[in-house]
Amino acid sequence: MKLDNTLFDIRLQMFRKGGSFVRKLAELVAVADIENQAKLIEAFPDIFERYDAFATSDNKSEPQFPL
């Protein structure tokens, strides 16, 4: 599975839009090392894909400011 957004952006959406289980899962991803992050993503691909799509949608709707 390939995610289109960073785990930070996905976790942010999980905290904003998820229920208690999804928010706890986002907390686990935050403290996990890379190997355990991969295990969590593999165990719950439907959840990460859903919040990846939310992150993509939010990133498109945010105004882009020139640097």
C-alpha positions in Angstrom: 0.0 0.0 0.0 1.3 3.5 -0.9 0.1 6.5 1.1 0.0 9.8 -0.7 0.7 12.0 2.4 3.1 12.0 5.3 2.3 10.1 8.5 2.2 13.4 10.3 -0.6 14.7 8.0 -2.5 11.4 8.2 -2.2 11.3 12.0 -3.4 14.9 12.2 -6.6 13.9 10.3 -6.9 10.8 12.6 -6.9 13.1 15.6 -9.3 15.6 14.0 -11.9 13.3 12.5 -11.4 9.9 14.1 -13.2 8.2 17.0 -11.5 7.1 20.1 -9.9 4.0 18.6 -8.5 5.9 15.6 -7.1 8.6 17.9 -5.4 6.0 20.0 -4.0 4.3 16.9 -2.6 7.7 15.9 -1.0 8.0 19.3 0.6 4.6 18.8 2.0 5.5 15.4 3.5 8.7 16.9 5.5 6.8 19.5 6.4 3.7 17.4 9.7 3.2 15.6 9.6 2.7 11.8 9.3 -1.0 12.0 6.3 -0.9 14.3 4.7 1.9 12.3 4.8 -0.3 9.3 3.2 -3.1 11.3 0.4 -0.9 12.4 -0.2 0.4 8.9 -0.3 -3.2 7.6 -2.7 -4.3 10.3 -5.2 -1.4 9.6 -4.7 -0.5 6.0 -8.4 0.6 5.6 -8.0 3.2 8.4 -4.8 4.6 7.0 -6.1 4.8 3.5 -9.3 6.6 4.7 -7.4 9.3 6.6 -4.8 9.6 3.9 -7.7 10.6 1.6 -8.9 13.1 4.2 -5.3 14.6 4.3 -5.2 14.8 0.5 -8.6 16.6 0.5 -7.5 19.0 3.2 -4.2 19.7 1.5 -5.9 20.6 -1.7 -8.3 23.0 0.0 -5.7 24.9 2.1 -4.5 28.1 0.5 -0.9 27.9 -0.8 1.2 30.9 0.1 4.2 31.9 -2.0 7.5 31.7 -0.1 
